[in-house]
Amino acid sequence: MRQAHRWGDRRGVGAVMVLIRVLVGLLVLALAVWGVPGVSAVWPAVATVAGLLSVVVLTLFWSRQLVFGLALDLGLIAVAVTRPTFVDRFLS
């Protein structure tokens, strides 16, 4: 019974983290892609935070199938940190 209660707590925290990531992180990234003024300048920070939050959630609920999500998150973080020229051309 105690073990089931602890897993319920972890799932609740994970659900909140996923909700925050989806609602805030991806919404801001979508606004940056659409060219909303002011958002294009902060998208690397938002993408990094959203990617790191997703990595935390994937780690908490790890399964072999989640390796693809982890790869996507790491790719998003890498693009946000390195900011290749094609990304700036796409966002402008």
C-alpha positions in Angstrom: 0.0 0.0 0.0 2.8 2.4 0.9 4.6 1.7 -2.4 1.5 2.5 -4.4 1.1 5.8 -2.6 4.6 6.9 -3.4 4.1 6.1 -7.1 0.9 8.1 -7.1 2.9 11.1 -5.8 5.5 10.7 -8.5 2.9 10.5 -11.2 1.2 13.6 -9.9 4.5 15.6 -10.0 5.3 14.2 -13.4 1.8 15.2 -14.8 2.3 18.7 -13.5 5.7 19.0 -15.0 4.4 17.7 -18.4 1.5 20.2 -18.2 3.9 23.1 -17.5 6.2 22.0 -20.3 3.5 21.6 -22.9 1.5 24.8 -22.0 4.4 27.2 -21.5 7.4 25.8 -23.3 5.8 24.7 -26.5 3.4 27.6 -26.7 6.3 30.1 -26.5 8.2 28.1 -29.1 5.2 28.2 -31.4 4.9 31.9 -30.9 8.6 32.3 -31.8 8.1 30.3 -35.0 5.1 32.5 -35.9 7.4 35.5 -35.5 5.7 37.2 -32.5 7.9 40.2 -31.6 10.0 39.8 -28.5 9.5 36.0 -28.4 12.1 35.3 -31.1 14.8 36.7 -28.8 14.0 34.4 -25.8 13.2 31.1 -27.6 16.6 29.6 -26.9 16.2 29.9 -23.1 12.6 28.6 -23.3 13.6 25.7 -25.5 16.4 24.8 -23.1 14.2 24.9 -20.1 11.4 23.0 -21.8 13.9 20.4 -23.0 15.5 20.0 -19.6 12.1 19.7 -17.9 11.2 17.0 -20.4 14.4 15.1 -19.7 13.6 15.2 -16.0 10.1 13.7 -16.7 11.5 11.1 -19.0 14.1 10.1 -16.4 11.5 9.8 -13.6 9.3 7.6 -15.7 12.0 5.8 -17.7 11.2 3.1 -20.1 13.2 1.9 -23.1 10.7 3.4 -25.5 11.4 6.9 -24.1 14.9 6.9 -25.6 13.4 8.6 -28.8 11.9 11.4 -26.7 15.2 11.8 -24.9 16.9 12.1 -28.3 14.4 14.7 -29.5 14.9 16.7 -26.3 18.7 16.6 -26.5 18.4 17.7 -30.2 16.2 20.6 -29.2 18.6 21.7 -26.5 21.5 21.4 -28.8 19.8 23.6 -31.4 18.9 26.1 -28.8 22.4 26.3 -27.4 24.3 26.3 -30.7 21.8 28.4 -32.7 22.8 27.3 -36.2 22.2 29.8 -39.0 19.4 27.9 -40.6 17.3 28.3 -37.4 17.7 32.0 -37.4 16.7 32.2 -41.1 13.7 30.0 -40.3 12.5 32.2 -37.4 13.0 35.5 -39.2 
